[in-house]
Amino acid sequence: MREYEMFAVMKTGGKQYKVQSGDVLRVEKIAADAGEKIQFNEILMVGATVGSPLVDGAAVQAEVIDQIKGEKVIHFVKRRRKHGSQRTKGHRQQLTLLRVTDILEKGGDKSGVKAAMGAGSVSASAMAAGKPAPKAAAKKSEAPKAAQSTAEAPKKAAPKKAAGGDDLKQLSGVGPALEKKLHEAGVTTYAQIAGWNEADIAEMDDKLSFKGRIEREDWVAQAKKLAAEKE
């Protein structure tokens, strides 16, 4: 008779892994120390049991071997223009090396092993807390007019510019949408923009997805001129 070897498909860090007892995996970093036993509760399949979306009560237990880093990924950016710039950034993904020790079809929520947290994993208690959410959503839908008026209130009360700030729409290419992005990033005055260096420009360009607009429109020079006119 052919022996049946238990397997499971679990989810962590936004990825799915088919595992069996004894497998060694590299997954996105999990908050646990080497030697600590952890449990994954987002189980999509156990043996031939398919969950929709998860298999209730199933779990994969594992032992953390080490916290490691993945291979370095190099990202090179070059802007071709009169005053172009180029920069190289490196990144190493934080990973957790673990060994699968057990696959539970039932009773995973009562095992007492620490739930794997981090990298998108959800603990059993968090999953249980999330079950009443549809009822709460239904209650909100009972009073759509009140919810709508509450959502619209901040828009009506929002000032055209931040208190004590400058009208950033005076900068070339800046409209209400870009001004709002700048305000959310804490940029409200010409003086702030006038003081940006190359590193600040690159950081703000990436953070707000301006795609080189800051250098292309020469905001720093414009901001210096506008700040001087204010004085």
N, C-alpha and C positions, 0 to 999 in steps of 0.2 A: 504494500500500500504506500502510495506517495505521501511523504510528510508535507504538511501545510505550514509554511513559514509566515508568521504574522508580519504585515507591513502596514504603514500608515502614510498618508499624505498630509503634511502639516504646513502651516503658513506662518512666516515670521519675516519682518523687514520688507513686506510687500512682495515676497517671493514664496514659491511653493517648493517643498522638498519631499520626495518619496524616500522614506527611511525604514530601516529594519534595525532590530536590536544589535548593537555592536558597531554600527556605522559611525564614522568620524566626519563631522561637518564643519565648514567655515561659514558662519552666518554673520549678519550685521550685528554690531556690538550690543551686548546685553548687560544690564547692571547686575553682575554677579562676580564673585571671587573664584579663583582657581580651586578646584576640589568641591565646590558647592553644587548641590543637586537642585535642578530646576525643572519646571514642568511647562509644556506648551499646551494650551487649551484650544487653540484654533485648529481643529482637526477637520479636514475636508473628506477624508476617506480612511476607513480601517478595514483591512482585508478586502471584502467585496461590498462593504456598506458605504453608500454614498450619502453625504450630508447635504442638506439644503437649507442654509449654506454650510452649516457645521454639524458634525456628528455629536449629538447631545451626550454629555458625560464622558466622552472619549478624551484621551490625553496621551502625549508623548513625554516621557521623562528622560532627562539627560544629565550628564555630569560635565561641568565646565573644566576643560583642560588648561586653557590659557587665554589671555586677552592679547590679540596680535593686531598687526596692521597689514593691509593688502599691499600689492605692488604699487609703486608710485605711478601716477597718471600725470603726464605733462600737458598743459594747456597753453598754447602760444597764440597771442593776439597781436596783430599788426594792423595799424590804420594808415592807409596810403593817402596822404594829402601834403600840403605844403609844410605844415608843422606836424608831421605824423609822429606817431609814438608806437612803441612795441614793448611788450612785457611777457614774461613767462611765469606761469604759476604751476606749482606742483601740488598734488593731493594724494594722500594715502588713506584709504577707507579703514575706519576702526572696525575690527572683526572679533568674533568670539569663536574659539576652537572648542568643540564639545563632542562628547561621545554619547550616542543614544543608548540608554540602559534598559528601558522598558516601554512597551506599548500597551495602553489600557483601553479596552473596548468600553468598559463601564467603571464608574467610581472615581474618575479622575478629579472630580470636584470635591471629593472627600479624602483625598490621599494625604493632605497635610504638607506636601512638598511645595516649596516656594515657586510661585508662578513666574515664568520668564517675562521680565518687563524690559522695555526698550526695543528698538528696531521694529516697532509696530505691533508687538505682541500684546494681547489683552488678557488680563487675569480673569479667573472665574468670577470673582466678586464684582469686577467691572462689567462683565457680561451680564451678570444677574441684575446689576443696577440699571443696565441699559434696556432691559425688557419692558419696563413700563412706559418707555418713550412714546410708542404709538398712541397710548391713551392720552398722554399729555398733549400730543400733537392734535388729537381729536378735540380736546377742550379748547385749544387755541382757535380751531376752525369754526367753533360755535359763535365766536364774536369777531368775524373778519373785519368789520368796520372799525372796531376799536384798535385792532392790530395795525390796520392801514393808517389810521390817523396818528398812531404812535410812531410809526416808521417815517411818516412824512414830516413830523414835527421838527426833527433836527435839521432837515433840509431848509425849512422856512426860516429857522432861527440862525442858520449858519451865516456869519458875516462874509462880506466880499473879500476881506483880507484879515489876517491874524491881527489881534490886538497889539498895537505898538510896532507892527511890521510894515514893510514897504509893499508897494504894488508891483509884484514880481512879473505881472503881465506886460510891464514896460520892456522886458527883455525880449529880444528877437526870437520868435518861434514859441513863446510861452503863452498858452491860453489858459482858460479856467481849469482844464483837466491837469495840465502839467503843474500849474501853480498849486493845485490841491495836493499833488504828489510831493512837491517840495515842502509844503507845510507839514504833511504827515511825517516827513523825514526830519523835521525840526528846523528847516531852512525858511526864515521869514524876512530877512533883511538883505539889502544890497551888500552891506559890509561883510556878511558871512560869505557870500559868493566871491566877493573881491579878494578875500583872503585864502581862497583855495589854491593848493599847489597841485602838481601833477598826480600825486598819490590820491589826494582828495577827489580830484576830477575822475580818476579811474574808478575809485570806490563808488562814488555817486552814480557814475554812468552804469555800472553793473547793478547796483542796488535798485535803481529806478528804471532800468532798461531804456535809457535815453539813446542808445545806439550811436554814440559819438556826437550827439547834438551839442553838448556843452562846448567842445572844442570847435565844432563846425560853425556855430553861431558866435563863438568868442564871448561867452557870457561873462567871463572874468573881467575883460576890458570894459564891457558895457556896464557891469555892476560898479566898477571903480568910477566911471564917468557919472553915473546916476547918483552914487553916494556923494561925490564931490559937489554936484549940483544941489543936493539937499542942504549941504552946509552953507 
